[in-house]
Amino acid sequence: MPGEVRIYFEGDKSLKAGFDVFLREIRERANAAQYRVVATGGTPERDFGIALRKHPAAWNILLRDSEGPWNEGLQDFGFNLLEGGNDGGMVPRR
């Protein structure tokens, strides 16, 4: 398990309190020394790319609220891009 969990979300920092409540169980179960929820405003891919470079040992997660184009260059960092499947589960994006 990583020593740090960082969850980035696309949205304004005023939403952080709601995300903290929504993700409380993950925070409680994450046996990590550090746990952060970070607002990315209107630059989720840029901020997430910076996080991948600055915090390579952390478990960096991006929650994205957009169906727009994806920066394929971020896949060079070895993470999986998931999206909702027809059954409500998460599946790898193709």
C-alpha positions in Angstrom: 0.0 0.0 0.0 1.4 3.4 -0.8 2.3 5.8 1.9 0.2 8.6 0.4 -3.1 8.7 -1.4 -3.9 11.8 -3.5 -7.4 12.2 -5.1 -7.7 14.9 -7.6 -11.2 16.1 -8.7 -12.2 18.3 -11.6 -14.0 21.2 -10.0 -13.8 24.2 -7.7 -12.2 24.1 -4.3 -15.6 24.9 -2.8 -16.5 21.3 -3.5 -13.7 19.9 -1.4 -15.7 19.6 1.8 -18.4 17.5 -0.1 -15.7 15.3 -1.6 -14.2 14.8 1.8 -17.5 13.5 3.1 -18.2 11.4 0.0 -14.7 9.8 0.2 -14.6 9.4 4.0 -14.7 5.6 3.9 -11.7 5.5 1.5 -9.8 7.9 3.8 -10.6 5.7 6.8 -9.6 2.5 5.1 -6.5 3.8 3.4 -3.7 2.7 5.6 -1.6 5.6 4.4 0.4 8.2 6.3 -1.1 10.9 4.2 -4.4 11.4 2.4 -5.3 14.4 0.4 -8.3 15.5 -1.8 -7.3 18.2 -4.2 -9.4 20.4 -6.4 -8.1 21.0 -10.0 -10.4 23.7 -11.1 -10.5 23.8 -14.9 -7.1 22.1 -15.4 -7.5 18.5 -14.2 -5.1 16.9 -16.7 -2.4 19.5 -16.2 -2.6 19.3 -12.4 -2.8 15.5 -12.5 0.3 15.3 -14.8 2.2 17.5 -12.3 1.1 15.2 -9.5 2.3 12.1 -11.3 5.7 13.7 -11.7 6.0 15.3 -8.2 4.5 12.4 -6.2 5.5 9.2 -8.1 5.3 7.1 -4.9 1.8 8.2 -4.1 -1.4 6.6 -5.3 -2.6 9.4 -7.5 -6.2 9.3 -8.6 -8.1 11.6 -11.0 -11.9 11.9 -10.9 -12.8 13.6 -14.1 -16.3 15.1 -14.9 -15.9 15.3 -18.6 -16.5 13.2 -21.7 -14.1 15.4 -23.8 -10.8 14.4 -25.3 -8.2 12.8 -23.0 -4.5 13.7 -22.9 -3.1 10.3 -24.1 0.4 11.3 -23.0 -0.6 10.8 -19.3 -0.8 7.1 -20.0 3.0 7.0 -20.2 2.9 7.0 -16.4 1.3 3.5 -16.3 -2.2 4.2 -14.9 -5.5 2.9 -16.1 -8.2 5.1 -17.5 -11.6 3.8 -16.4 -15.1 4.8 -17.5 -18.6 3.7 -16.6 -19.7 0.4 -18.3 -23.3 -0.5 -19.3 -23.8 -2.4 -16.1 -22.7 0.5 -13.9 -19.3 -1.0 -13.2 -16.0 0.6 -14.2 -14.2 -0.7 -17.3 -10.9 0.2 -19.0 -11.4 2.9 -21.5 -10.4 1.9 -25.1 
